Amino acid sequence: MTSPSRKILNFFSPKRIIIPVGIGILSVVYLLFTSIDITEFQNLSWNFSVFSWLLVAVLMMLIRDIAYMYRIRVLTNNEISWRNSFDVIMLWEFASAITPSVVGGAGIAVFIINREKISLGRSTAIVMTTAFLDELFYIVTVPIIVLLVGVESLFPSVDSRTFLGFVLPIEHVFVVGYVFILLLTLVILYATFFNPKGFKTLLVKICSIKYLKRWQESAVKMGDDIVATSKELKGKPIQFWLKAFGATIFAWTARFWVVNFIILAFSETSSFSHFGIYARQLVMWVIMLISPTPGSTGVAEVLFPQFLGDYISSVSPEILGLLWRVLSYWPYLLIGVIVLPKWIQRVFLKRKLIKFKNTN
């Protein structure tokens, strides 16, 4: 087996998979013993309306994945087929699910795309572009939602100073997170489209300082990635950006609406608010983004009832939080385990066999 295949197998090792599964199980056990009355499961009304809205929630997950697949095809000029884009997105989500949220799965995503016969420089540019589009969606969406629901609807009615052990109030954490995302996106925008070589030079100079020399090699690598991304993206037509950002809007909207429809399935009309729930999720996302656990496991289950409990009255918020994770997180672990060996066989073993036949 080639060294690249060994590298990816090491990343997707059983140990990496067991950790988020273990944390998830512990979270469920913790909620069952501290917050959930087991009899509530028996008293849930599983009628046609409930199943219908849950089916719509599942449909949102499908739309999200299809939008991501479409976006990866747009960014690669359709060089990756629909079938192979499914493997790319599922393995990307798999990587994100077993990697701490604060780290993310971008590093392995570059490798996955590269194995689909996309050059390393272009693969890096594609992953950086997806990150840029995701951040841009968030930057644009937050002020729109604030205008629709008001600032006061963004935050839950909990004691924010003790929320998950944070010293700062949730409002401050959110503002700091939003400003950081905004500044980071502006820096990427400037470095990619206006002065990539100058940005690389600045990075290297900063990391030549005595106390920062340990990061100099990483700075050179980041600078090279920015330059490669700039070469790949400059001159792209407006249709390219409309398609890519349109897919991003569909993907993220569908991702958030999964929660909306889960709550709607068990909601009383008087307590339901689409935009209010959407707004709370925007704040949740910032907290989950800095989670040290794989795929925000454990953190997400605790955040859900505290952020969205105001909109849930007919059933325990903790139950719906678990249902949300069952639909939006756990499937990627299962699908990833199924897709990975077939992908390894396709991109490594079959190509090696074809290469061997062609040389004989």
BALOBA-1460 file (C-alpha; in Angstrom, 3 decimals):
// residues 360
<rec num="1" residu="m" x="0.000" y="0.000" z="0.000"/>
<rec num="2" residu="t" x="1.363" y="3.404" z="-0.948"/>
<rec num="3" residu="s" x="2.454" y="5.929" z="1.641"/>
<rec num="4" residu="p" x="-0.367" y="8.405" z="0.831"/>
<rec num="5" residu="s" x="-2.975" y="5.708" z="1.473"/>
<rec num="6" residu="r" x="-1.235" y="4.857" z="4.732"/>
<rec num="7" residu="k" x="-1.345" y="8.533" z="5.685"/>
<rec num="8" residu="i" x="-5.091" y="8.786" z="5.190"/>
<rec num="9" residu="l" x="-5.703" y="5.477" z="6.979"/>
<rec num="10" residu="n" x="-3.736" y="6.805" z="9.930"/>
<rec num="11" residu="f" x="-5.890" y="9.934" z="9.974"/>
<rec num="12" residu="f" x="-9.095" y="7.868" z="9.865"/>
<rec num="13" residu="s" x="-7.765" y="5.376" z="12.409"/>
<rec num="14" residu="p" x="-10.167" y="3.501" z="14.741"/>
<rec num="15" residu="k" x="-8.786" y="5.540" z="17.647"/>
<rec num="16" residu="r" x="-9.893" y="8.796" z="16.023"/>
<rec num="17" residu="i" x="-13.360" y="7.379" z="15.401"/>
<rec num="18" residu="i" x="-13.770" y="5.870" z="18.868"/>
<rec num="19" residu="i" x="-13.049" y="9.192" z="20.619"/>
<rec num="20" residu="p" x="-16.067" y="11.157" z="19.245"/>
<rec num="21" residu="v" x="-18.282" y="8.073" z="19.585"/>
<rec num="22" residu="g" x="-17.225" y="7.715" z="23.223"/>
<rec num="23" residu="i" x="-17.772" y="11.405" z="23.969"/>
<rec num="24" residu="g" x="-21.170" y="11.221" z="22.271"/>
<rec num="25" residu="i" x="-22.243" y="8.212" z="24.322"/>
<rec num="26" residu="l" x="-21.077" y="9.881" z="27.542"/>
<rec num="27" residu="s" x="-23.054" y="13.005" z="26.589"/>
<rec num="28" residu="v" x="-26.199" y="10.947" z="26.062"/>
<rec num="29" residu="v" x="-25.709" y="9.145" z="29.382"/>
<rec num="30" residu="y" x="-25.108" y="12.464" z="31.149"/>
<rec num="31" residu="l" x="-28.276" y="14.006" z="29.706"/>
<rec num="32" residu="l" x="-30.332" y="10.905" z="30.505"/>
<rec num="33" residu="f" x="-29.286" y="11.018" z="34.143"/>
<rec num="34" residu="t" x="-29.388" y="14.796" z="34.662"/>
<rec num="35" residu="s" x="-31.897" y="16.388" z="32.289"/>
<rec num="36" residu="i" x="-34.128" y="13.821" z="30.575"/>
<rec num="37" residu="d" x="-37.033" y="11.948" z="32.088"/>
<rec num="38" residu="i" x="-36.999" y="8.558" z="30.359"/>
<rec num="39" residu="t" x="-40.805" y="8.446" z="30.442"/>
<rec num="40" residu="e" x="-40.855" y="11.392" z="28.027"/>
<rec num="41" residu="f" x="-39.741" y="9.061" z="25.252"/>
<rec num="42" residu="q" x="-42.798" y="6.905" z="25.875"/>
<rec num="43" residu="n" x="-45.127" y="9.902" z="25.921"/>
<rec num="44" residu="l" x="-43.960" y="11.399" z="22.618"/>
<rec num="45" residu="s" x="-46.761" y="11.643" z="20.079"/>
<rec num="46" residu="w" x="-45.450" y="10.047" z="16.871"/>
<rec num="47" residu="n" x="-48.242" y="11.135" z="14.542"/>
<rec num="48" residu="f" x="-48.297" y="11.900" z="10.817"/>
<rec num="49" residu="s" x="-47.406" y="15.564" z="11.352"/>
<rec num="50" residu="v" x="-44.336" y="14.671" z="13.414"/>
<rec num="51" residu="f" x="-43.067" y="12.181" z="10.844"/>
<rec num="52" residu="s" x="-43.753" y="14.625" z="8.014"/>
<rec num="53" residu="w" x="-41.685" y="17.426" z="9.541"/>
<rec num="54" residu="l" x="-38.892" y="15.020" z="10.493"/>
<rec num="55" residu="l" x="-38.860" y="13.830" z="6.893"/>
<rec num="56" residu="v" x="-38.452" y="17.462" z="5.807"/>
<rec num="57" residu="a" x="-35.528" y="17.747" z="8.274"/>
<rec num="58" residu="v" x="-33.896" y="14.725" z="6.620"/>
<rec num="59" residu="l" x="-34.553" y="16.346" z="3.231"/>
<rec num="60" residu="m" x="-32.671" y="19.434" z="4.454"/>
<rec num="61" residu="m" x="-29.646" y="17.256" z="5.178"/>
<rec num="62" residu="l" x="-29.834" y="15.844" z="1.643"/>
<rec num="63" residu="i" x="-30.110" y="19.358" z="0.146"/>
<rec num="64" residu="r" x="-27.124" y="20.449" z="2.216"/>
<rec num="65" residu="d" x="-24.958" y="17.609" z="0.918"/>
<rec num="66" residu="i" x="-26.107" y="18.027" z="-2.689"/>
<rec num="67" residu="a" x="-25.306" y="21.760" z="-2.472"/>
<rec num="68" residu="y" x="-21.818" y="20.962" z="-1.184"/>
<rec num="69" residu="m" x="-21.355" y="18.429" z="-4.004"/>
<rec num="70" residu="y" x="-22.478" y="20.993" z="-6.561"/>
<rec num="71" residu="r" x="-20.108" y="23.577" z="-5.089"/>
<rec num="72" residu="i" x="-17.113" y="21.240" z="-5.266"/>
<rec num="73" residu="r" x="-17.949" y="20.554" z="-8.924"/>
<rec num="74" residu="v" x="-18.158" y="24.298" z="-9.637"/>
<rec num="75" residu="l" x="-14.833" y="24.951" z="-7.916"/>
<rec num="76" residu="t" x="-13.146" y="22.140" z="-9.871"/>
<rec num="77" residu="n" x="-14.710" y="23.150" z="-13.205"/>
<rec num="78" residu="n" x="-16.722" y="19.898" z="-13.145"/>
<rec num="79" residu="e" x="-13.534" y="17.828" z="-13.211"/>
<rec num="80" residu="i" x="-14.902" y="15.727" z="-10.337"/>
<rec num="81" residu="s" x="-17.986" y="13.712" z="-11.269"/>
<rec num="82" residu="w" x="-21.177" y="13.717" z="-9.195"/>
<rec num="83" residu="r" x="-20.354" y="10.208" z="-8.002"/>
<rec num="84" residu="n" x="-16.842" y="11.120" z="-6.913"/>
<rec num="85" residu="s" x="-17.964" y="14.423" z="-5.409"/>
<rec num="86" residu="f" x="-20.195" y="12.369" z="-3.109"/>
<rec num="87" residu="d" x="-17.100" y="10.544" z="-1.828"/>
<rec num="88" residu="v" x="-15.220" y="13.822" z="-1.391"/>
<rec num="89" residu="i" x="-17.986" y="15.508" z="0.613"/>
<rec num="90" residu="m" x="-18.741" y="12.446" z="2.759"/>
<rec num="91" residu="l" x="-15.065" y="11.974" z="3.634"/>
<rec num="92" residu="w" x="-14.706" y="15.713" z="4.270"/>
<rec num="93" residu="e" x="-17.663" y="15.590" z="6.667"/>
<rec num="94" residu="f" x="-16.237" y="12.407" z="8.186"/>
<rec num="95" residu="a" x="-12.934" y="14.189" z="8.802"/>
<rec num="96" residu="s" x="-14.752" y="17.138" z="10.392"/>
<rec num="97" residu="a" x="-16.761" y="14.760" z="12.591"/>
<rec num="98" residu="i" x="-13.655" y="13.163" z="14.106"/>
<rec num="99" residu="t" x="-11.563" y="16.345" z="14.318"/>
<rec num="100" residu="p" x="-11.864" y="19.042" z="17.008"/>
<rec num="101" residu="s" x="-14.062" y="21.835" z="15.638"/>
<rec num="102" residu="v" x="-11.405" y="24.430" z="16.406"/>
<rec num="103" residu="v" x="-9.089" y="22.520" z="14.014"/>
<rec num="104" residu="g" x="-11.590" y="21.370" z="11.376"/>
<rec num="105" residu="g" x="-11.127" y="18.947" z="8.501"/>
<rec num="106" residu="a" x="-9.621" y="21.336" z="5.949"/>
<rec num="107" residu="g" x="-6.169" y="19.766" z="6.036"/>
<rec num="108" residu="i" x="-7.368" y="16.295" z="5.124"/>
<rec num="109" residu="a" x="-9.833" y="17.800" z="2.611"/>
<rec num="110" residu="v" x="-6.887" y="19.113" z="0.564"/>
<rec num="111" residu="f" x="-5.469" y="15.605" z="0.464"/>
<rec num="112" residu="i" x="-8.830" y="14.036" z="-0.482"/>
<rec num="113" residu="i" x="-9.381" y="16.466" z="-3.384"/>
<rec num="114" residu="n" x="-5.782" y="16.021" z="-4.526"/>
<rec num="115" residu="r" x="-6.365" y="12.266" z="-4.837"/>
<rec num="116" residu="e" x="-9.206" y="13.024" z="-7.280"/>
<rec num="117" residu="k" x="-6.562" y="14.041" z="-9.853"/>
<rec num="118" residu="i" x="-6.638" y="17.723" z="-8.873"/>
<rec num="119" residu="s" x="-3.196" y="19.278" z="-8.414"/>
<rec num="120" residu="l" x="-2.082" y="20.039" z="-4.871"/>
<rec num="121" residu="g" x="-2.025" y="23.789" z="-5.503"/>
<rec num="122" residu="r" x="-5.555" y="23.774" z="-6.922"/>
<rec num="123" residu="s" x="-6.765" y="21.495" z="-4.109"/>
<rec num="124" residu="t" x="-5.459" y="23.973" z="-1.550"/>
<rec num="125" residu="a" x="-7.109" y="26.839" z="-3.425"/>
<rec num="126" residu="i" x="-10.444" y="24.983" z="-3.532"/>
<rec num="127" residu="v" x="-10.453" y="24.285" z="0.210"/>
<rec num="128" residu="m" x="-9.473" y="27.877" z="1.015"/>
<rec num="129" residu="t" x="-12.234" y="29.135" z="-1.277"/>
<rec num="130" residu="t" x="-14.865" y="26.995" z="0.468"/>
<rec num="131" residu="a" x="-13.721" y="28.421" z="3.799"/>
<rec num="132" residu="f" x="-13.896" y="31.960" z="2.405"/>
<rec num="133" residu="l" x="-17.431" y="31.405" z="1.043"/>
<rec num="134" residu="d" x="-18.604" y="29.868" z="4.326"/>
<rec num="135" residu="e" x="-17.296" y="32.810" z="6.332"/>
<rec num="136" residu="l" x="-18.758" y="35.282" z="3.833"/>
<rec num="137" residu="f" x="-22.177" y="33.643" z="4.190"/>
<rec num="138" residu="y" x="-21.990" y="34.048" z="7.956"/>
<rec num="139" residu="i" x="-20.819" y="37.662" z="7.774"/>
<rec num="140" residu="v" x="-23.695" y="38.594" z="5.453"/>
<rec num="141" residu="t" x="-26.387" y="36.543" z="7.207"/>
<rec num="142" residu="v" x="-25.881" y="37.827" z="10.753"/>
<rec num="143" residu="p" x="-26.843" y="41.499" z="10.099"/>
<rec num="144" residu="i" x="-29.822" y="40.405" z="7.950"/>
<rec num="145" residu="i" x="-31.170" y="38.172" z="10.729"/>
<rec num="146" residu="v" x="-30.512" y="40.862" z="13.348"/>
<rec num="147" residu="l" x="-32.610" y="43.304" z="11.282"/>
<rec num="148" residu="l" x="-35.423" y="40.731" z="11.104"/>
<rec num="149" residu="v" x="-35.540" y="39.583" z="14.744"/>
<rec num="150" residu="g" x="-33.637" y="42.216" z="16.732"/>
<rec num="151" residu="v" x="-30.475" y="41.868" z="18.807"/>
<rec num="152" residu="e" x="-32.372" y="40.718" z="21.906"/>
<rec num="153" residu="s" x="-33.634" y="37.584" z="20.105"/>
<rec num="154" residu="l" x="-30.113" y="36.372" z="19.379"/>
<rec num="155" residu="f" x="-29.305" y="35.287" z="22.900"/>
<rec num="156" residu="p" x="-30.923" y="32.742" z="25.246"/>
<rec num="157" residu="s" x="-32.431" y="33.663" z="28.592"/>
<rec num="158" residu="v" x="-29.739" y="31.946" z="30.681"/>
<rec num="159" residu="d" x="-27.125" y="33.229" z="33.079"/>
<rec num="160" residu="s" x="-24.530" y="33.929" z="30.423"/>
<rec num="161" residu="r" x="-21.710" y="34.473" z="32.909"/>
<rec num="162" residu="t" x="-21.816" y="30.831" z="33.954"/>
<rec num="163" residu="f" x="-22.718" y="29.454" z="30.528"/>
<rec num="164" residu="l" x="-20.453" y="26.436" z="29.829"/>
<rec num="165" residu="g" x="-17.896" y="27.986" z="32.163"/>
<rec num="166" residu="f" x="-17.323" y="31.081" z="30.007"/>
<rec num="167" residu="v" x="-16.174" y="34.111" z="31.991"/>
<rec num="168" residu="l" x="-17.510" y="36.520" z="29.370"/>
<rec num="169" residu="p" x="-21.252" y="36.865" z="28.713"/>
<rec num="170" residu="i" x="-22.478" y="35.051" z="25.604"/>
<rec num="171" residu="e" x="-23.095" y="38.399" z="23.937"/>
<rec num="172" residu="h" x="-19.410" y="39.276" z="24.256"/>
<rec num="173" residu="v" x="-18.261" y="35.857" z="23.037"/>
<rec num="174" residu="f" x="-20.501" y="36.231" z="19.980"/>
<rec num="175" residu="v" x="-19.308" y="39.765" z="19.163"/>
<rec num="176" residu="v" x="-15.643" y="38.788" z="19.573"/>
<rec num="177" residu="g" x="-16.209" y="35.717" z="17.368"/>
<rec num="178" residu="y" x="-18.048" y="37.684" z="14.691"/>
<rec num="179" residu="v" x="-15.414" y="40.439" z="14.573"/>
<rec num="180" residu="f" x="-12.661" y="37.823" z="14.370"/>
<rec num="181" residu="i" x="-14.395" y="36.059" z="11.450"/>
<rec num="182" residu="l" x="-14.939" y="39.421" z="9.732"/>
<rec num="183" residu="l" x="-11.297" y="40.489" z="10.093"/>
<rec num="184" residu="l" x="-10.015" y="37.067" z="9.032"/>
<rec num="185" residu="t" x="-12.203" y="37.133" z="5.923"/>
<rec num="186" residu="l" x="-11.023" y="40.639" z="5.024"/>
<rec num="187" residu="v" x="-7.395" y="39.541" z="5.399"/>
<rec num="188" residu="i" x="-8.007" y="36.500" z="3.157"/>
<rec num="189" residu="l" x="-9.802" y="38.719" z="0.639"/>
<rec num="190" residu="y" x="-6.918" y="41.198" z="0.517"/>
<rec num="191" residu="a" x="-4.212" y="38.534" z="0.457"/>
<rec num="192" residu="t" x="-5.906" y="36.455" z="-2.242"/>
<rec num="193" residu="f" x="-7.192" y="39.066" z="-4.660"/>
<rec num="194" residu="f" x="-4.964" y="42.102" z="-4.149"/>
<rec num="195" residu="n" x="-1.476" y="41.317" z="-2.864"/>
<rec num="196" residu="p" x="-0.700" y="37.600" z="-2.363"/>
<rec num="197" residu="k" x="3.098" y="37.918" z="-2.706"/>
<rec num="198" residu="g" x="3.225" y="40.911" z="-0.391"/>
<rec num="199" residu="f" x="1.143" y="39.037" z="2.178"/>
<rec num="200" residu="k" x="3.482" y="36.045" z="2.002"/>
<rec num="201" residu="t" x="6.499" y="38.322" z="2.486"/>
<rec num="202" residu="l" x="4.837" y="39.961" z="5.499"/>
<rec num="203" residu="l" x="4.026" y="36.589" z="7.067"/>
<rec num="204" residu="v" x="7.578" y="35.340" z="6.664"/>
<rec num="205" residu="k" x="9.033" y="38.570" z="8.098"/>
<rec num="206" residu="i" x="6.735" y="38.438" z="11.125"/>
<rec num="207" residu="c" x="7.720" y="34.831" z="11.788"/>
<rec num="208" residu="s" x="11.410" y="35.679" z="11.468"/>
<rec num="209" residu="i" x="11.120" y="37.422" z="14.840"/>
<rec num="210" residu="k" x="13.065" y="35.503" z="17.481"/>
<rec num="211" residu="y" x="10.070" y="34.257" z="19.473"/>
<rec num="212" residu="l" x="8.064" y="33.340" z="16.377"/>
<rec num="213" residu="k" x="10.708" y="31.461" z="14.378"/>
<rec num="214" residu="r" x="9.163" y="28.105" z="15.246"/>
<rec num="215" residu="w" x="6.233" y="29.035" z="12.957"/>
<rec num="216" residu="q" x="8.353" y="30.328" z="10.055"/>
<rec num="217" residu="e" x="8.035" y="27.126" z="8.027"/>
<rec num="218" residu="s" x="4.263" y="27.160" z="8.490"/>
<rec num="219" residu="a" x="4.197" y="30.815" z="7.436"/>
<rec num="220" residu="v" x="6.030" y="29.986" z="4.199"/>
<rec num="221" residu="k" x="3.550" y="27.158" z="3.540"/>
<rec num="222" residu="m" x="0.575" y="29.439" z="4.214"/>
<rec num="223" residu="g" x="2.060" y="32.118" z="1.955"/>
<rec num="224" residu="d" x="2.522" y="29.582" z="-0.837"/>
<rec num="225" residu="d" x="-1.089" y="28.452" z="-0.388"/>
<rec num="226" residu="i" x="-2.319" y="32.043" z="-0.667"/>
<rec num="227" residu="v" x="-0.301" y="32.634" z="-3.847"/>
<rec num="228" residu="a" x="-1.596" y="29.378" z="-5.371"/>
<rec num="229" residu="t" x="-5.154" y="30.303" z="-4.444"/>
<rec num="230" residu="s" x="-4.754" y="33.748" z="-5.991"/>
<rec num="231" residu="k" x="-3.517" y="32.278" z="-9.279"/>
<rec num="232" residu="e" x="-6.428" y="29.843" z="-9.344"/>
<rec num="233" residu="l" x="-9.172" y="32.380" z="-8.606"/>
<rec num="234" residu="k" x="-8.122" y="35.557" z="-10.396"/>
<rec num="235" residu="g" x="-10.067" y="36.116" z="-13.580"/>
<rec num="236" residu="k" x="-12.939" y="33.805" z="-12.656"/>
<rec num="237" residu="p" x="-16.187" y="35.044" z="-14.256"/>
<rec num="238" residu="i" x="-19.077" y="36.398" z="-12.184"/>
<rec num="239" residu="q" x="-21.113" y="33.268" z="-13.008"/>
<rec num="240" residu="f" x="-18.504" y="31.175" z="-11.198"/>
<rec num="241" residu="w" x="-18.901" y="33.179" z="-7.990"/>
<rec num="242" residu="l" x="-22.694" y="33.310" z="-8.235"/>
<rec num="243" residu="k" x="-22.874" y="29.529" z="-8.577"/>
<rec num="244" residu="a" x="-20.362" y="28.869" z="-5.783"/>
<rec num="245" residu="f" x="-21.897" y="31.351" z="-3.340"/>
<rec num="246" residu="g" x="-25.430" y="30.287" z="-4.296"/>
<rec num="247" residu="a" x="-24.529" y="26.687" z="-3.417"/>
<rec num="248" residu="t" x="-23.048" y="27.940" z="-0.138"/>
<rec num="249" residu="i" x="-26.311" y="29.726" z="0.725"/>
<rec num="250" residu="f" x="-28.353" y="26.589" z="-0.019"/>
<rec num="251" residu="a" x="-25.993" y="24.376" z="1.990"/>
<rec num="252" residu="w" x="-25.899" y="26.536" z="5.114"/>
<rec num="253" residu="t" x="-29.585" y="27.437" z="5.045"/>
<rec num="254" residu="a" x="-30.517" y="23.770" z="4.763"/>
<rec num="255" residu="r" x="-28.062" y="22.965" z="7.553"/>
<rec num="256" residu="f" x="-29.738" y="25.423" z="9.925"/>
<rec num="257" residu="w" x="-33.266" y="24.491" z="8.860"/>
<rec num="258" residu="v" x="-32.708" y="20.916" z="10.031"/>
<rec num="259" residu="v" x="-33.093" y="22.276" z="13.556"/>
<rec num="260" residu="n" x="-36.087" y="24.417" z="12.576"/>
<rec num="261" residu="f" x="-38.043" y="21.458" z="11.250"/>
<rec num="262" residu="i" x="-37.115" y="19.164" z="14.141"/>
<rec num="263" residu="i" x="-38.494" y="21.748" z="16.556"/>
<rec num="264" residu="l" x="-41.506" y="22.388" z="14.321"/>
<rec num="265" residu="a" x="-42.332" y="18.662" z="14.427"/>
<rec num="266" residu="f" x="-42.943" y="18.873" z="18.177"/>
<rec num="267" residu="s" x="-43.810" y="22.558" z="18.477"/>
<rec num="268" residu="e" x="-46.860" y="24.474" z="19.536"/>
<rec num="269" residu="t" x="-47.499" y="27.177" z="16.937"/>
<rec num="270" residu="s" x="-47.466" y="29.975" z="19.524"/>
<rec num="271" residu="s" x="-43.871" y="29.283" z="20.565"/>
<rec num="272" residu="f" x="-42.381" y="28.738" z="17.114"/>
<rec num="273" residu="s" x="-40.322" y="31.320" z="15.240"/>
<rec num="274" residu="h" x="-38.299" y="30.357" z="12.140"/>
<rec num="275" residu="f" x="-36.082" y="33.429" z="12.222"/>
<rec num="276" residu="g" x="-35.725" y="33.337" z="16.011"/>
<rec num="277" residu="i" x="-34.457" y="29.746" z="15.898"/>
<rec num="278" residu="y" x="-32.218" y="30.622" z="12.946"/>
<rec num="279" residu="a" x="-30.774" y="33.560" z="14.885"/>
<rec num="280" residu="r" x="-29.944" y="31.421" z="17.925"/>
<rec num="281" residu="q" x="-28.141" y="28.940" z="15.704"/>
<rec num="282" residu="l" x="-25.923" y="31.708" z="14.330"/>
<rec num="283" residu="v" x="-24.731" y="32.357" z="17.876"/>
<rec num="284" residu="m" x="-24.427" y="28.633" z="18.625"/>
<rec num="285" residu="w" x="-22.211" y="28.217" z="15.577"/>
<rec num="286" residu="v" x="-19.596" y="30.631" z="16.945"/>
<rec num="287" residu="i" x="-19.438" y="28.701" z="20.233"/>
<rec num="288" residu="m" x="-19.249" y="25.350" z="18.439"/>
<rec num="289" residu="l" x="-16.527" y="26.696" z="16.169"/>
<rec num="290" residu="i" x="-14.120" y="26.936" z="19.117"/>
<rec num="291" residu="s" x="-15.093" y="23.560" z="20.582"/>
<rec num="292" residu="p" x="-12.076" y="21.370" z="21.482"/>
<rec num="293" residu="t" x="-14.067" y="18.157" z="21.026"/>
<rec num="294" residu="p" x="-14.369" y="16.202" z="17.739"/>
<rec num="295" residu="g" x="-17.318" y="17.518" z="15.738"/>
<rec num="296" residu="s" x="-18.361" y="19.578" z="18.815"/>
<rec num="297" residu="t" x="-19.523" y="16.321" z="20.402"/>
<rec num="298" residu="g" x="-20.787" y="16.911" z="23.916"/>
<rec num="299" residu="v" x="-20.704" y="20.678" z="23.514"/>
<rec num="300" residu="a" x="-23.469" y="20.668" z="20.874"/>
<rec num="301" residu="e" x="-25.754" y="18.506" z="23.019"/>
<rec num="302" residu="v" x="-25.395" y="20.937" z="25.931"/>
<rec num="303" residu="l" x="-25.743" y="24.065" z="23.786"/>
<rec num="304" residu="f" x="-28.981" y="22.972" z="22.107"/>
<rec num="305" residu="p" x="-31.374" y="23.080" z="25.103"/>
<rec num="306" residu="q" x="-29.808" y="26.233" z="26.541"/>
<rec num="307" residu="f" x="-29.995" y="28.164" z="23.274"/>
<rec num="308" residu="l" x="-33.243" y="26.806" z="21.830"/>
<rec num="309" residu="g" x="-35.219" y="25.804" z="24.923"/>
<rec num="310" residu="d" x="-37.234" y="29.045" z="24.680"/>
<rec num="311" residu="y" x="-38.867" y="27.722" z="21.486"/>
<rec num="312" residu="i" x="-39.630" y="24.226" z="22.800"/>
<rec num="313" residu="s" x="-42.531" y="23.669" z="25.162"/>
<rec num="314" residu="s" x="-44.206" y="20.347" z="24.403"/>
<rec num="315" residu="v" x="-41.147" y="18.099" z="24.829"/>
<rec num="316" residu="s" x="-37.795" y="18.148" z="26.578"/>
<rec num="317" residu="p" x="-35.258" y="20.302" z="24.663"/>
<rec num="318" residu="e" x="-32.590" y="17.721" z="25.533"/>
<rec num="319" residu="i" x="-34.516" y="15.048" z="23.616"/>
<rec num="320" residu="l" x="-34.724" y="17.221" z="20.520"/>
<rec num="321" residu="g" x="-31.025" y="18.054" z="20.895"/>
<rec num="322" residu="l" x="-30.195" y="14.357" z="20.770"/>
<rec num="323" residu="l" x="-32.523" y="13.890" z="17.791"/>
<rec num="324" residu="w" x="-30.763" y="16.760" z="16.008"/>
<rec num="325" residu="r" x="-27.383" y="15.079" z="16.486"/>
<rec num="326" residu="v" x="-28.785" y="11.737" z="15.339"/>
<rec num="327" residu="l" x="-29.851" y="13.349" z="12.050"/>
<rec num="328" residu="s" x="-26.993" y="15.786" z="11.482"/>
<rec num="329" residu="y" x="-23.835" y="14.274" z="13.018"/>
<rec num="330" residu="w" x="-23.933" y="10.530" z="13.585"/>
<rec num="331" residu="p" x="-24.800" y="9.583" z="9.964"/>
<rec num="332" residu="y" x="-21.484" y="11.031" z="8.751"/>
<rec num="333" residu="l" x="-19.549" y="8.718" z="11.043"/>
<rec num="334" residu="l" x="-21.406" y="5.709" z="9.641"/>
<rec num="335" residu="i" x="-21.274" y="6.844" z="5.999"/>
<rec num="336" residu="g" x="-17.597" y="7.736" z="6.343"/>
<rec num="337" residu="v" x="-16.731" y="4.265" z="7.604"/>
<rec num="338" residu="i" x="-18.572" y="2.760" z="4.609"/>
<rec num="339" residu="v" x="-17.200" y="5.151" z="1.957"/>
<rec num="340" residu="l" x="-13.554" y="5.201" z="3.108"/>
<rec num="341" residu="p" x="-12.463" y="1.655" z="2.121"/>
<rec num="342" residu="k" x="-14.183" y="1.909" z="-1.276"/>
<rec num="343" residu="w" x="-12.557" y="5.295" z="-1.890"/>
<rec num="344" residu="i" x="-9.149" y="3.937" z="-0.881"/>
<rec num="345" residu="q" x="-9.619" y="1.091" z="-3.347"/>
<rec num="346" residu="r" x="-10.676" y="3.460" z="-6.129"/>
<rec num="347" residu="v" x="-8.035" y="6.188" z="-5.791"/>
<rec num="348" residu="f" x="-5.079" y="4.053" z="-4.718"/>
<rec num="349" residu="l" x="-5.371" y="0.361" z="-5.496"/>
<rec num="350" residu="k" x="-7.199" y="0.543" z="-8.854"/>
<rec num="351" residu="r" x="-4.969" y="3.336" z="-10.151"/>
<rec num="352" residu="k" x="-1.887" y="1.424" z="-9.060"/>
<rec num="353" residu="l" x="-3.177" y="-1.658" z="-10.898"/>
<rec num="354" residu="i" x="-3.949" y="0.359" z="-14.046"/>
<rec num="355" residu="k" x="-0.505" y="1.951" z="-13.936"/>
<rec num="356" residu="f" x="1.072" y="-1.482" z="-13.547"/>
<rec num="357" residu="k" x="-0.855" y="-2.869" z="-16.549"/>
<rec num="358" residu="n" x="0.107" y="0.110" z="-18.705"/>
<rec num="359" residu="t" x="3.804" y="-0.458" z="-18.014"/>
<rec num="360" residu="n" x="3.633" y="-4.127" z="-19.062"/>
